[in-house]
Amino acid sequence: MMEQHTIRYDVRITKKVQKNLRKLPLDVVRRFAVLAEQLRDCGPVAHDWKNYGKLGDGRYHCHLAYSYSACWTHEKGTITIEVYYVGSRENAPY
């Protein structure tokens, strides 16, 4: 029997995001943890997340809650995903 190998992505969270997560409501932090796990297991495309969208040039975003969003990048041909923003939608860099 042949063993199937699945790629696990390396999800990197910037220091700015780590600092921001400490200021966010617990339910948003929990949703982000679920998103990070899904990115690790499935890659940068997150169709089942609310308001998911490509921002162009390997950049993506989705909403974690009505007022909060997350943004990440993925360079084609690599297994690294970098989360560069988690916070209020008003301040999101898109």
C-alpha positions as CSV (number, residue, x, y, z in Angstrom):
1,M,0.0,0.0,0.0
2,M,1.4,3.4,-1.0
3,E,1.5,6.2,1.6
4,Q,0.1,9.5,0.3
5,H,2.2,12.5,1.1
6,T,0.4,15.8,1.8
7,I,2.2,19.1,1.8
8,R,2.1,21.1,5.0
9,Y,2.7,24.8,4.5
10,D,5.0,26.8,6.8
11,V,2.8,29.5,8.2
12,R,4.8,32.4,9.5
13,I,3.2,35.1,11.6
14,T,5.0,38.5,11.7
15,K,5.9,40.0,15.1
16,K,3.5,42.8,14.4
17,V,0.6,40.3,14.0
18,Q,1.7,38.5,17.2
19,K,1.6,41.8,19.1
20,N,-1.8,42.7,17.6
21,L,-3.3,39.3,18.5
22,R,-2.8,40.1,22.2
23,K,-5.2,43.1,21.8
24,L,-8.0,41.4,19.9
25,P,-11.1,39.7,21.4
26,L,-10.7,36.1,22.3
27,D,-13.2,34.8,19.7
28,V,-11.2,36.6,16.9
29,V,-8.0,35.1,18.2
30,R,-9.6,31.6,18.1
31,R,-10.9,32.1,14.6
32,F,-7.4,33.2,13.5
33,A,-6.0,30.0,15.1
34,V,-8.4,28.0,12.9
35,L,-7.5,30.0,9.8
36,A,-3.7,29.5,10.5
37,E,-4.2,25.8,10.9
38,Q,-6.2,25.6,7.6
39,L,-3.5,27.6,5.8
40,R,-0.9,25.2,7.1
41,D,-2.9,22.1,6.0
42,C,-4.5,23.3,2.8
43,G,-2.4,26.2,1.5
44,P,-3.1,29.9,0.8
45,V,-6.5,29.6,-0.9
46,A,-9.3,29.8,1.8
47,H,-12.6,29.8,-0.2
48,D,-14.8,28.9,2.7
49,W,-13.8,31.9,4.8
50,K,-16.1,34.9,4.7
51,N,-15.2,37.6,2.2
52,Y,-12.1,35.6,1.1
53,G,-10.4,37.2,-1.8
54,K,-7.2,37.5,-3.7
55,L,-5.5,40.9,-3.5
56,G,-3.2,40.2,-6.4
57,D,0.5,39.3,-6.6
58,G,0.3,36.4,-4.1
59,R,-1.7,38.3,-1.5
60,Y,-4.9,37.2,0.1
61,H,-7.4,38.2,2.8
62,C,-10.5,37.1,4.6
63,H,-12.8,38.3,7.4
64,L,-12.4,36.7,10.8
65,A,-15.5,38.5,12.1
66,Y,-17.6,41.5,11.0
67,S,-15.0,44.0,12.1
68,Y,-11.7,42.0,11.8
69,S,-9.7,40.6,8.9
70,A,-6.5,38.8,8.2
71,C,-4.1,39.2,5.3
72,W,-1.3,36.9,4.1
73,T,1.1,36.3,1.2
74,H,2.3,33.2,-0.6
75,E,5.0,33.1,-3.2
76,K,4.2,30.6,-5.9
77,G,6.5,27.5,-5.8
78,T,7.2,27.8,-2.1
79,I,5.5,26.2,1.0
80,T,5.8,29.4,3.0
81,I,2.7,31.5,3.9
82,E,3.3,34.8,5.8
83,V,0.5,36.3,7.8
84,Y,1.3,40.1,7.7
85,Y,-1.9,41.6,9.1
86,V,-4.6,40.6,11.6
87,G,-6.8,43.4,13.0
88,S,-9.7,45.8,12.3
89,R,-11.0,45.9,8.8
90,E,-10.7,49.7,8.8
91,N,-6.9,49.5,9.2
92,A,-6.4,46.6,6.8
93,P,-3.7,47.2,4.2
94,Y,-5.8,46.5,1.1
